[in-house]
Amino acid sequence: MKRTLLIATTNKGKLSEISAFFDSMPFIQCIGFDGLNSEYPAPEEIEETIEGNALLKARYWAKKSGHLVVADDGGLFISALDGWPGVRSARAGENDDARVEAVLERLQGVDDRSAAFRCALAMHDPLTGN
């Protein structure tokens, strides 16, 4: 039985990359949000970790769509700022320019600007609840 896998992202690059991973699996058909019959609002990302938000989104979209779902969350973790913006990276500003400005403002006078981008993936199957 062929299963539909909703890749829950609005990022076309991520959609393409994740779909390519499943291309060799003939029992999986990948779709993005444009493959859904209805539109739903995105869930509020209220978890304290990227892992928690990825799972929250996977469960939400599985419930809404009825499909197997892969969802992600990620963020920029800056060492000198105790991991800020981290799980709140997307909310550090209203657009990319504002987010960059917020980070650079907080890093004024900081020599060690080491950081890591972290990403978590979660999968949820509404048929099994896992």
A tleap script that builds the chain and sets N, CA, C and O, in Angstrom:
source leaprc.protein.ff14SB
mol = sequence {
  NMET LYS ARG THR LEU LEU ILE ALA THR THR
  ASN LYS GLY LYS LEU SER GLU ILE SER ALA
  PHE PHE ASP SER MET PRO PHE ILE GLN CYS
  ILE GLY PHE ASP GLY LEU ASN SER GLU TYR
  PRO ALA PRO GLU GLU ILE GLU GLU THR ILE
  GLU GLY ASN ALA LEU LEU LYS ALA ARG TYR
  TRP ALA LYS LYS SER GLY HIE LEU VAL VAL
  ALA ASP ASP GLY GLY LEU PHE ILE SER ALA
  LEU ASP GLY TRP PRO GLY VAL ARG SER ALA
  ARG ALA GLY GLU ASN ASP ASP ALA ARG VAL
  GLU ALA VAL LEU GLU ARG LEU GLN GLY VAL
  ASP ASP ARG SER ALA ALA PHE ARG CYS ALA
  LEU ALA MET HIE ASP PRO LEU THR GLY CASN
}
set mol.1.N position { 0.843 -1.179 0.000 }
set mol.1.CA position { 0.000 0.000 0.000 }
set mol.1.C position { 0.890 1.243 0.000 }
set mol.1.O position { 1.782 1.376 0.838 }
set mol.2.N position { 0.647 2.131 -0.923 }
set mol.2.CA position { 1.409 3.371 -1.025 }
set mol.2.C position { 0.869 4.386 -0.034 }
set mol.2.O position { -0.339 4.617 0.026 }
set mol.3.N position { 1.757 4.995 0.743 }
set mol.3.CA position { 1.382 6.011 1.736 }
set mol.3.C position { 1.782 7.387 1.229 }
set mol.3.O position { 2.810 7.552 0.573 }
set mol.4.N position { 0.954 8.360 1.545 }
set mol.4.CA position { 1.275 9.749 1.243 }
set mol.4.C position { 1.989 10.334 2.446 }
set mol.4.O position { 1.533 10.200 3.582 }
set mol.5.N position { 3.107 10.979 2.185 }
set mol.5.CA position { 3.904 11.634 3.218 }
set mol.5.C position { 3.845 13.131 2.987 }
set mol.5.O position { 4.345 13.630 1.979 }
set mol.6.N position { 3.236 13.846 3.917 }
set mol.6.CA position { 3.211 15.304 3.865 }
set mol.6.C position { 4.499 15.820 4.471 }
set mol.6.O position { 4.820 15.524 5.622 }
set mol.7.N position { 5.233 16.590 3.692 }
set mol.7.CA position { 6.435 17.241 4.194 }
set mol.7.C position { 5.998 18.649 4.585 }
set mol.7.O position { 5.766 19.508 3.734 }
set mol.8.N position { 5.895 18.859 5.882 }
set mol.8.CA position { 5.265 20.063 6.428 }
set mol.8.C position { 6.255 21.215 6.511 }
set mol.8.O position { 6.799 21.518 7.573 }
set mol.9.N position { 6.474 21.845 5.371 }
set mol.9.CA position { 7.333 23.022 5.311 }
set mol.9.C position { 6.855 23.932 4.195 }
set mol.9.O position { 6.314 23.469 3.191 }
set mol.10.N position { 7.057 25.224 4.376 }
set mol.10.CA position { 6.782 26.185 3.310 }
set mol.10.C position { 8.051 26.503 2.530 }
set mol.10.O position { 8.013 27.241 1.545 }
set mol.11.N position { 9.172 25.946 2.971 }
set mol.11.CA position { 10.467 26.162 2.330 }
set mol.11.C position { 10.606 25.192 1.163 }
set mol.11.O position { 10.734 23.987 1.375 }
set mol.12.N position { 10.584 25.704 -0.064 }
set mol.12.CA position { 10.645 24.862 -1.263 }
set mol.12.C position { 11.945 24.058 -1.338 }
set mol.12.O position { 11.949 22.931 -1.832 }
set mol.13.N position { 13.041 24.629 -0.853 }
set mol.13.CA position { 14.314 23.914 -0.844 }
set mol.13.C position { 14.264 22.698 0.064 }
set mol.13.O position { 14.713 21.615 -0.311 }
set mol.14.N position { 13.712 22.882 1.270 }
set mol.14.CA position { 13.568 21.754 2.199 }
set mol.14.C position { 12.641 20.698 1.621 }
set mol.14.O position { 12.919 19.502 1.717 }
set mol.15.N position { 11.545 21.134 1.024 }
set mol.15.CA position { 10.591 20.199 0.427 }
set mol.15.C position { 11.282 19.334 -0.617 }
set mol.15.O position { 11.096 18.118 -0.650 }
set mol.16.N position { 12.071 19.962 -1.457 }
set mol.16.CA position { 12.791 19.238 -2.502 }
set mol.16.C position { 13.817 18.268 -1.920 }
set mol.16.O position { 13.907 17.120 -2.355 }
set mol.17.N position { 14.584 18.727 -0.941 }
set mol.17.CA position { 15.616 17.879 -0.342 }
set mol.17.C position { 15.023 16.681 0.394 }
set mol.17.O position { 15.518 15.563 0.250 }
set mol.18.N position { 13.984 16.896 1.170 }
set mol.18.CA position { 13.380 15.803 1.927 }
set mol.18.C position { 12.676 14.838 0.971 }
set mol.18.O position { 12.753 13.624 1.156 }
set mol.19.N position { 11.996 15.360 -0.039 }
set mol.19.CA position { 11.345 14.498 -1.035 }
set mol.19.C position { 12.362 13.607 -1.728 }
set mol.19.O position { 12.100 12.426 -1.959 }
set mol.20.N position { 13.516 14.161 -2.061 }
set mol.20.CA position { 14.566 13.391 -2.747 }
set mol.20.C position { 15.021 12.210 -1.895 }
set mol.20.O position { 15.360 11.157 -2.435 }
set mol.21.N position { 15.033 12.368 -0.589 }
set mol.21.CA position { 15.423 11.285 0.312 }
set mol.21.C position { 14.476 10.097 0.173 }
set mol.21.O position { 14.905 8.947 0.264 }
set mol.22.N position { 13.194 10.368 -0.048 }
set mol.22.CA position { 12.181 9.312 -0.131 }
set mol.22.C position { 11.923 8.818 -1.553 }
set mol.22.O position { 11.128 7.898 -1.748 }
set mol.23.N position { 12.591 9.422 -2.559 }
set mol.23.CA position { 12.353 9.061 -3.953 }
set mol.23.C position { 12.560 7.578 -4.252 }
set mol.23.O position { 11.860 7.016 -5.094 }
set mol.24.N position { 13.501 6.947 -3.580 }
set mol.24.CA position { 13.799 5.544 -3.866 }
set mol.24.C position { 12.854 4.578 -3.147 }
set mol.24.O position { 13.002 3.362 -3.267 }
set mol.25.N position { 11.905 5.103 -2.419 }
set mol.25.CA position { 10.962 4.263 -1.672 }
set mol.25.C position { 9.628 4.237 -2.416 }
set mol.25.O position { 8.855 5.191 -2.319 }
set mol.26.N position { 9.346 3.163 -3.156 }
set mol.26.CA position { 8.143 3.132 -3.997 }
set mol.26.C position { 6.829 3.111 -3.218 }
set mol.26.O position { 5.762 3.291 -3.804 }
set mol.27.N position { 6.895 2.897 -1.913 }
set mol.27.CA position { 5.688 2.848 -1.105 }
set mol.27.C position { 5.354 4.195 -0.470 }
set mol.27.O position { 4.400 4.298 0.303 }
set mol.28.N position { 6.139 5.235 -0.794 }
set mol.28.CA position { 5.922 6.586 -0.254 }
set mol.28.C position { 5.728 7.561 -1.408 }
set mol.28.O position { 6.507 7.570 -2.361 }
set mol.29.N position { 4.682 8.382 -1.315 }
set mol.29.CA position { 4.459 9.470 -2.260 }
set mol.29.C position { 4.509 10.768 -1.464 }
set mol.29.O position { 3.671 10.982 -0.588 }
set mol.30.N position { 5.474 11.637 -1.750 }
set mol.30.CA position { 5.649 12.886 -1.009 }
set mol.30.C position { 4.791 14.000 -1.600 }
set mol.30.O position { 4.663 14.137 -2.816 }
set mol.31.N position { 4.213 14.785 -0.708 }
set mol.31.CA position { 3.491 15.991 -1.110 }
set mol.31.C position { 3.882 17.126 -0.183 }
set mol.31.O position { 4.376 16.907 0.924 }
set mol.32.N position { 3.655 18.335 -0.651 }
set mol.32.CA position { 3.806 19.528 0.175 }
set mol.32.C position { 2.426 20.055 0.511 }
set mol.32.O position { 1.425 19.401 0.218 }
set mol.33.N position { 2.357 21.222 1.118 }
set mol.33.CA position { 1.078 21.804 1.488 }
set mol.33.C position { 0.161 22.013 0.285 }
set mol.33.O position { -1.062 21.959 0.416 }
set mol.34.N position { 0.758 22.255 -0.893 }
set mol.34.CA position { -0.071 22.455 -2.078 }
set mol.34.C position { -0.790 21.174 -2.507 }
set mol.34.O position { -1.689 21.230 -3.346 }
set mol.35.N position { -0.413 20.032 -1.951 }
set mol.35.CA position { -1.080 18.776 -2.246 }
set mol.35.C position { -2.253 18.469 -1.338 }
set mol.35.O position { -2.906 17.437 -1.493 }
set mol.36.N position { -2.528 19.358 -0.387 }
set mol.36.CA position { -3.666 19.161 0.520 }
set mol.36.C position { -4.939 19.726 -0.111 }
set mol.36.O position { -4.891 20.667 -0.902 }
set mol.37.N position { -6.065 19.141 0.250 }
set mol.37.CA position { -7.352 19.600 -0.269 }
set mol.37.C position { -7.870 20.829 0.460 }
set mol.37.O position { -8.764 21.513 -0.037 }
set mol.38.N position { -7.324 21.112 1.617 }
set mol.38.CA position { -7.777 22.250 2.424 }
set mol.38.C position { -6.573 23.036 2.921 }
set mol.38.O position { -5.450 22.531 2.950 }
set mol.39.N position { -6.825 24.273 3.310 }
set mol.39.CA position { -5.787 25.095 3.917 }
set mol.39.C position { -6.059 25.193 5.408 }
set mol.39.O position { -7.204 25.343 5.835 }
set mol.40.N position { -5.011 25.107 6.184 }
set mol.40.CA position { -5.109 25.196 7.635 }
set mol.40.C position { -4.095 26.221 8.126 }
set mol.40.O position { -3.042 26.391 7.512 }
set mol.41.N position { -4.399 26.905 9.224 }
set mol.41.CA position { -3.398 27.818 9.790 }
set mol.41.C position { -2.257 27.001 10.397 }
set mol.41.O position { -2.465 25.887 10.878 }
set mol.42.N position { -1.070 27.561 10.369 }
set mol.42.CA position { 0.085 26.887 10.986 }
set mol.42.C position { -0.100 26.869 12.500 }
set mol.42.O position { -0.683 27.793 13.067 }
set mol.43.N position { 0.393 25.827 13.151 }
set mol.43.CA position { 0.270 25.786 14.608 }
set mol.43.C position { 1.212 26.781 15.272 }
set mol.43.O position { 2.243 27.146 14.706 }
set mol.44.N position { 0.859 27.209 16.452 }
set mol.44.CA position { 1.740 28.083 17.225 }
set mol.44.C position { 2.863 27.235 17.811 }
set mol.44.O position { 2.609 26.218 18.456 }
set mol.45.N position { 4.084 27.650 17.588 }
set mol.45.CA position { 5.257 26.910 18.070 }
set mol.45.C position { 5.546 27.343 19.507 }
set mol.45.O position { 6.210 28.353 19.740 }
set mol.46.N position { 5.047 26.578 20.451 }
set mol.46.CA position { 5.105 26.966 21.857 }
set mol.46.C position { 6.081 26.142 22.689 }
set mol.46.O position { 6.252 26.399 23.880 }
set mol.47.N position { 6.716 25.161 22.073 }
set mol.47.CA position { 7.633 24.309 22.822 }
set mol.47.C position { 8.940 25.036 23.110 }
set mol.47.O position { 9.268 26.023 22.451 }
set mol.48.N position { 9.679 24.547 24.089 }
set mol.48.CA position { 10.927 25.183 24.518 }
set mol.48.C position { 12.158 24.649 23.785 }
set mol.48.O position { 13.266 25.148 23.980 }
set mol.49.N position { 11.961 23.628 22.938 }
set mol.49.CA position { 13.084 23.051 22.189 }
set mol.49.C position { 12.697 22.906 20.722 }
set mol.49.O position { 11.515 22.869 20.381 }
set mol.50.N position { 13.708 22.825 19.857 }
set mol.50.CA position { 13.415 22.596 18.441 }
set mol.50.C position { 12.829 21.199 18.238 }
set mol.50.O position { 12.000 20.995 17.352 }
set mol.51.N position { 13.259 20.244 19.055 }
set mol.51.CA position { 12.702 18.893 18.964 }
set mol.51.C position { 11.212 18.908 19.313 }
set mol.51.O position { 10.399 18.264 18.649 }
set mol.52.N position { 10.873 19.650 20.361 }
set mol.52.CA position { 9.479 19.760 20.770 }
set mol.52.C position { 8.614 20.417 19.711 }
set mol.52.O position { 7.497 19.970 19.455 }
set mol.53.N position { 9.123 21.479 19.091 }
set mol.53.CA position { 8.359 22.154 18.040 }
set mol.53.C position { 8.221 21.289 16.790 }
set mol.53.O position { 7.171 21.307 16.148 }
set mol.54.N position { 9.253 20.538 16.436 }
set mol.54.CA position { 9.162 19.644 15.274 }
set mol.54.C position { 8.075 18.597 15.515 }
set mol.54.O position { 7.270 18.322 14.625 }
set mol.55.N position { 8.050 18.018 16.704 }
set mol.55.CA position { 7.041 17.014 17.019 }
set mol.55.C position { 5.647 17.632 17.094 }
set mol.55.O position { 4.680 17.036 16.620 }
set mol.56.N position { 5.537 18.816 17.682 }
set mol.56.CA position { 4.257 19.522 17.742 }
set mol.56.C position { 3.699 19.704 16.328 }
set mol.56.O position { 2.524 19.434 16.081 }
set mol.57.N position { 4.547 20.164 15.404 }
set mol.57.CA position { 4.099 20.403 14.034 }
set mol.57.C position { 3.757 19.096 13.320 }
set mol.57.O position { 2.773 19.041 12.583 }
set mol.58.N position { 4.547 18.050 13.525 }
set mol.58.CA position { 4.261 16.762 12.877 }
set mol.58.C position { 2.911 16.225 13.344 }
set mol.58.O position { 2.116 15.760 12.526 }
set mol.59.N position { 2.643 16.281 14.640 }
set mol.59.CA position { 1.362 15.797 15.174 }
set mol.59.C position { 0.190 16.644 14.663 }
set mol.59.O position { -0.851 16.112 14.277 }
set mol.60.N position { 0.372 17.948 14.666 }
set mol.60.CA position { -0.684 18.857 14.211 }
set mol.60.C position { -1.061 18.576 12.761 }
set mol.60.O position { -2.235 18.393 12.441 }
set mol.61.N position { -0.048 18.544 11.881 }
set mol.61.CA position { -0.329 18.365 10.461 }
set mol.61.C position { -0.856 16.969 10.158 }
set mol.61.O position { -1.653 16.808 9.234 }
set mol.62.N position { -0.433 15.953 10.912 }
set mol.62.CA position { -0.967 14.600 10.731 }
set mol.62.C position { -2.448 14.572 11.088 }
set mol.62.O position { -3.251 13.952 10.391 }
set mol.63.N position { -2.801 15.244 12.175 }
set mol.63.CA position { -4.204 15.293 12.598 }
set mol.63.C position { -5.048 16.040 11.561 }
set mol.63.O position { -6.146 15.600 11.220 }
set mol.64.N position { -4.540 17.161 11.063 }
set mol.64.CA position { -5.293 17.958 10.096 }
set mol.64.C position { -5.422 17.259 8.747 }
set mol.64.O position { -6.486 17.298 8.129 }
set mol.65.N position { -4.349 16.620 8.287 }
set mol.65.CA position { -4.322 16.066 6.932 }
set mol.65.C position { -4.706 14.592 6.849 }
set mol.65.O position { -5.193 14.129 5.818 }
set mol.66.N position { -4.486 13.855 7.939 }
set mol.66.CA position { -4.686 12.415 7.906 }
set mol.66.C position { -3.529 11.661 7.286 }
set mol.66.O position { -3.594 10.440 7.143 }
set mol.67.N position { -2.467 12.367 6.915 }
set mol.67.CA position { -1.303 11.761 6.270 }
set mol.67.C position { -0.165 11.540 7.257 }
set mol.67.O position { -0.102 12.176 8.309 }
set mol.68.N position { 0.715 10.645 6.905 }
set mol.68.CA position { 2.014 10.512 7.549 }
set mol.68.C position { 2.720 11.846 7.325 }
set mol.68.O position { 2.640 12.401 6.229 }
set mol.69.N position { 3.411 12.376 8.341 }
set mol.69.CA position { 3.995 13.721 8.233 }
set mol.69.C position { 5.436 13.733 8.720 }
set mol.69.O position { 5.781 13.080 9.706 }
set mol.70.N position { 6.275 14.491 8.009 }
set mol.70.CA position { 7.599 14.860 8.481 }
set mol.70.C position { 7.587 16.375 8.642 }
set mol.70.O position { 7.208 17.104 7.726 }
set mol.71.N position { 8.003 16.838 9.815 }
set mol.71.CA position { 8.082 18.279 10.093 }
set mol.71.C position { 9.434 18.567 10.722 }
set mol.71.O position { 10.077 17.680 11.281 }
set mol.72.N position { 9.854 19.816 10.622 }
set mol.72.CA position { 11.151 20.190 11.179 }
set mol.72.C position { 11.035 21.477 11.975 }
set mol.72.O position { 10.054 22.214 11.880 }
set mol.73.N position { 12.055 21.715 12.748 }
set mol.73.CA position { 12.239 23.016 13.374 }
set mol.73.C position { 13.741 23.205 13.512 }
set mol.73.O position { 14.487 22.234 13.631 }
set mol.74.N position { 14.166 24.419 13.495 }
set mol.74.CA position { 15.594 24.684 13.605 }
set mol.74.C position { 15.844 26.067 14.151 }
set mol.74.O position { 14.923 26.864 14.330 }
set mol.75.N position { 17.103 26.335 14.411 }
set mol.75.CA position { 17.441 27.649 14.913 }
set mol.75.C position { 18.938 27.864 14.984 }
set mol.75.O position { 19.727 26.921 14.914 }
set mol.76.N position { 19.309 29.113 15.122 }
set mol.76.CA position { 20.699 29.522 15.263 }
set mol.76.C position { 20.995 29.672 16.750 }
set mol.76.O position { 20.337 30.438 17.454 }
set mol.77.N position { 21.989 28.934 17.214 }
set mol.77.CA position { 22.371 28.943 18.626 }
set mol.77.C position { 23.743 29.609 18.739 }
set mol.77.O position { 24.748 29.044 18.309 }
set mol.78.N position { 23.781 30.809 19.318 }
set mol.78.CA position { 25.014 31.599 19.407 }
set mol.78.C position { 25.609 31.429 20.799 }
set mol.78.O position { 24.980 31.743 21.810 }
set mol.79.N position { 26.832 30.928 20.821 }
set mol.79.CA position { 27.485 30.605 22.098 }
set mol.79.C position { 27.566 31.794 23.046 }
set mol.79.O position { 27.196 31.674 24.214 }
set mol.80.N position { 28.044 32.943 22.562 }
set mol.80.CA position { 28.246 34.114 23.418 }
set mol.80.C position { 26.934 34.686 23.957 }
set mol.80.O position { 26.938 35.469 24.907 }
set mol.81.N position { 25.817 34.297 23.352 }
set mol.81.CA position { 24.513 34.804 23.781 }
set mol.81.C position { 23.712 33.706 24.473 }
set mol.81.O position { 22.481 33.719 24.466 }
set mol.82.N position { 24.428 32.759 25.071 }
set mol.82.CA position { 23.789 31.645 25.790 }
set mol.82.C position { 22.762 30.908 24.942 }
set mol.82.O position { 21.716 30.481 25.430 }
set mol.83.N position { 23.091 30.769 23.648 }
set mol.83.CA position { 22.218 30.013 22.754 }
set mol.83.C position { 21.124 30.822 22.086 }
set mol.83.O position { 20.380 30.289 21.262 }
set mol.84.N position { 21.009 32.112 22.426 }
set mol.84.CA position { 19.995 32.953 21.787 }
set mol.84.C position { 20.355 33.138 20.331 }
set mol.84.O position { 21.548 33.216 20.039 }
set mol.85.N position { 19.442 33.213 19.404 }
set mol.85.CA position { 17.996 33.135 19.533 }
set mol.85.C position { 17.446 31.703 19.614 }
set mol.85.O position { 16.300 31.507 20.016 }
set mol.86.N position { 18.250 30.709 19.238 }
set mol.86.CA position { 17.878 29.313 19.426 }
set mol.86.C position { 16.504 28.966 18.900 }
set mol.86.O position { 16.183 29.240 17.744 }
set mol.87.N position { 15.693 28.361 19.753 }
set mol.87.CA position { 14.361 27.893 19.357 }
set mol.87.C position { 13.472 29.052 18.908 }
set mol.87.O position { 12.453 28.830 18.253 }
set mol.88.N position { 13.842 30.265 19.248 }
set mol.88.CA position { 13.053 31.442 18.866 }
set mol.88.C position { 13.656 32.197 17.677 }
set mol.88.O position { 13.338 33.368 17.469 }
set mol.89.N position { 14.501 31.556 16.913 }
set mol.89.CA position { 15.185 32.216 15.792 }
set mol.89.C position { 14.229 32.875 14.810 }
set mol.89.O position { 14.454 34.011 14.391 }
set mol.90.N position { 13.179 32.182 14.448 }
set mol.90.CA position { 12.226 32.741 13.478 }
set mol.90.C position { 11.460 33.927 14.046 }
set mol.90.O position { 10.898 34.726 13.297 }
set mol.91.N position { 11.436 34.041 15.369 }
set mol.91.CA position { 10.689 35.118 16.009 }
set mol.91.C position { 11.601 36.235 16.535 }
set mol.91.O position { 11.149 37.112 17.271 }
set mol.92.N position { 12.871 36.199 16.161 }
set mol.92.CA position { 13.814 37.226 16.604 }
set mol.92.C position { 13.603 38.540 15.853 }
set mol.92.O position { 14.152 39.575 16.233 }
set mol.93.N position { 12.813 38.491 14.798 }
set mol.93.CA position { 12.488 39.673 14.009 }
set mol.93.C position { 11.407 39.299 13.014 }
set mol.93.O position { 11.164 38.119 12.759 }
set mol.94.N position { 10.756 40.315 12.450 }
set mol.94.CA position { 9.610 40.021 11.580 }
set mol.94.C position { 9.997 39.556 10.182 }
set mol.94.O position { 9.152 39.038 9.453 }
set mol.95.N position { 11.266 39.732 9.793 }
set mol.95.CA position { 11.742 39.240 8.502 }
set mol.95.C position { 13.241 38.958 8.622 }
set mol.95.O position { 13.843 39.214 9.665 }
set mol.96.N position { 13.837 38.432 7.552 }
set mol.96.CA position { 15.254 38.062 7.603 }
set mol.96.C position { 16.147 39.234 7.972 }
set mol.96.O position { 17.043 39.098 8.805 }
set mol.97.N position { 15.909 40.381 7.356 }
set mol.97.CA position { 16.742 41.556 7.646 }
set mol.97.C position { 16.648 41.960 9.115 }
set mol.97.O position { 17.659 42.283 9.739 }
set mol.98.N position { 15.446 41.943 9.661 }
set mol.98.CA position { 15.256 42.310 11.074 }
set mol.98.C position { 15.921 41.303 12.001 }
set mol.98.O position { 16.453 41.674 13.047 }
set mol.99.N position { 15.892 40.031 11.620 }
set mol.99.CA position { 16.539 38.994 12.445 }
set mol.99.C position { 18.059 39.174 12.430 }
set mol.99.O position { 18.706 39.088 13.474 }
set mol.100.N position { 18.617 39.418 11.270 }
set mol.100.CA position { 20.066 39.649 11.167 }
set mol.100.C position { 20.454 40.871 11.986 }
set mol.100.O position { 21.447 40.840 12.713 }
set mol.101.N position { 19.682 41.944 11.875 }
set mol.101.CA position { 19.959 43.169 12.630 }
set mol.101.C position { 19.912 42.912 14.137 }
set mol.101.O position { 20.761 43.411 14.876 }
set mol.102.N position { 18.935 42.146 14.591 }
set mol.102.CA position { 18.810 41.843 16.022 }
set mol.102.C position { 20.017 41.063 16.522 }
set mol.102.O position { 20.530 41.336 17.607 }
set mol.103.N position { 20.470 40.097 15.736 }
set mol.103.CA position { 21.636 39.294 16.124 }
set mol.103.C position { 22.880 40.169 16.160 }
set mol.103.O position { 23.628 40.139 17.138 }
set mol.104.N position { 23.112 40.946 15.108 }
set mol.104.CA position { 24.305 41.790 15.057 }
set mol.104.C position { 24.316 42.839 16.164 }
set mol.104.O position { 25.373 43.167 16.704 }
set mol.105.N position { 23.155 43.356 16.497 }
set mol.105.CA position { 23.070 44.339 17.584 }
set mol.105.C position { 23.518 43.716 18.907 }
set mol.105.O position { 24.264 44.331 19.669 }
set mol.106.N position { 23.062 42.504 19.171 }
set mol.106.CA position { 23.435 41.829 20.425 }
set mol.106.C position { 24.897 41.386 20.430 }
set mol.106.O position { 25.481 41.174 21.493 }
set mol.107.N position { 25.483 41.249 19.248 }
set mol.107.CA position { 26.876 40.798 19.169 }
set mol.107.C position { 27.883 41.947 19.111 }
set mol.107.O position { 29.081 41.709 18.961 }
set mol.108.N position { 27.415 43.179 19.228 }
set mol.108.CA position { 28.338 44.314 19.211 }
set mol.108.C position { 29.335 44.162 20.352 }
set mol.108.O position { 28.946 43.950 21.501 }
set mol.109.N position { 30.620 44.272 20.033 }
set mol.109.CA position { 31.671 44.168 21.028 }
set mol.109.C position { 32.025 42.743 21.420 }
set mol.109.O position { 32.874 42.543 22.289 }
set mol.110.N position { 31.407 41.763 20.812 }
set mol.110.CA position { 31.679 40.361 21.122 }
set mol.110.C position { 32.677 39.819 20.103 }
set mol.110.O position { 32.438 39.869 18.896 }
set mol.111.N position { 33.804 39.298 20.607 }
set mol.111.CA position { 34.821 38.754 19.704 }
set mol.111.C position { 34.499 37.330 19.259 }
set mol.111.O position { 34.643 36.999 18.083 }
set mol.112.N position { 34.072 36.501 20.183 }
set mol.112.CA position { 33.767 35.106 19.848 }
set mol.112.C position { 32.329 35.022 19.362 }
set mol.112.O position { 31.384 35.074 20.149 }
set mol.113.N position { 32.185 34.893 18.064 }
set mol.113.CA position { 30.855 34.831 17.466 }
set mol.113.C position { 30.522 33.421 17.000 }
set mol.113.O position { 29.791 33.238 16.027 }
set mol.114.N position { 31.060 32.428 17.696 }
set mol.114.CA position { 30.788 31.045 17.294 }
set mol.114.C position { 29.310 30.731 17.498 }
set mol.114.O position { 28.677 31.165 18.461 }
set mol.115.N position { 28.795 29.962 16.553 }
set mol.115.CA position { 27.377 29.614 16.582 }
set mol.115.C position { 27.179 28.310 15.830 }
set mol.115.O position { 28.062 27.850 15.106 }
set mol.116.N position { 26.028 27.735 16.011 }
set mol.116.CA position { 25.675 26.514 15.289 }
set mol.116.C position { 24.210 26.604 14.891 }
set mol.116.O position { 23.363 27.072 15.652 }
set mol.117.N position { 23.937 26.143 13.684 }
set mol.117.CA position { 22.546 26.006 13.271 }
set mol.117.C position { 22.149 24.571 13.568 }
set mol.117.O position { 22.825 23.637 13.137 }
set mol.118.N position { 21.065 24.391 14.296 }
set mol.118.CA position { 20.593 23.049 14.651 }
set mol.118.C position { 19.199 22.847 14.065 }
set mol.118.O position { 18.380 23.764 14.005 }
set mol.119.N position { 18.967 21.625 13.643 }
set mol.119.CA position { 17.683 21.279 13.064 }
set mol.119.C position { 17.222 19.945 13.625 }
set mol.119.O position { 18.032 19.046 13.855 }
set mol.120.N position { 15.938 19.820 13.841 }
set mol.120.CA position { 15.342 18.565 14.302 }
set mol.120.C position { 14.217 18.188 13.350 }
set mol.120.O position { 13.457 19.044 12.898 }
set mol.121.N position { 14.120 16.898 13.051 }
set mol.121.CA position { 13.027 16.362 12.239 }
set mol.121.C position { 12.178 15.457 13.111 }
set mol.121.O position { 12.688 14.753 13.982 }
set mol.122.N position { 10.892 15.486 12.868 }
set mol.122.CA position { 9.983 14.582 13.572 }
set mol.122.C position { 9.021 13.993 12.553 }
set mol.122.O position { 8.644 14.655 11.586 }
set mol.123.N position { 8.628 12.751 12.775 }
set mol.123.CA position { 7.651 12.096 11.918 }
set mol.123.C position { 6.507 11.609 12.797 }
set mol.123.O position { 6.717 11.122 13.908 }
set mol.124.N position { 5.295 11.751 12.275 }
set mol.124.CA position { 4.124 11.267 13.021 }
set mol.124.C position { 3.183 10.555 12.053 }
set mol.124.O position { 2.943 11.017 10.937 }
set mol.125.N position { 2.662 9.430 12.503 }
set mol.125.CA position { 1.729 8.628 11.728 }
set mol.125.C position { 0.371 8.655 12.418 }
set mol.125.O position { 0.234 8.109 13.512 }
set mol.126.N position { -0.640 9.280 11.805 }
set mol.126.CA position { -1.936 9.370 12.455 }
set mol.126.C position { -2.632 8.005 12.578 }
set mol.126.O position { -3.556 7.852 13.377 }
set mol.127.N position { -2.196 7.025 11.795 }
set mol.127.CA position { -2.812 5.694 11.868 }
set mol.127.C position { -2.384 4.941 13.125 }
set mol.127.O position { -3.151 4.148 13.671 }
set mol.128.N position { -1.172 5.190 13.575 }
set mol.128.CA position { -0.674 4.489 14.764 }
set mol.128.C position { -0.598 5.387 15.987 }
set mol.128.O position { -0.517 4.901 17.115 }
set mol.129.N position { -0.624 6.707 15.764 }
set mol.129.CA position { -0.487 7.641 16.879 }
set mol.129.C position { 0.963 7.850 17.301 }
set mol.129.O position { 1.227 8.494 18.316 }
set mol.130.N position { 1.891 7.316 16.536 }
set mol.130.CA position { 3.321 7.455 16.836 }
set mol.130.C position { 4.014 8.337 15.833 }
set mol.130.O position { 5.220 8.560 15.936 }
savepdb mol mol.pdb
quit
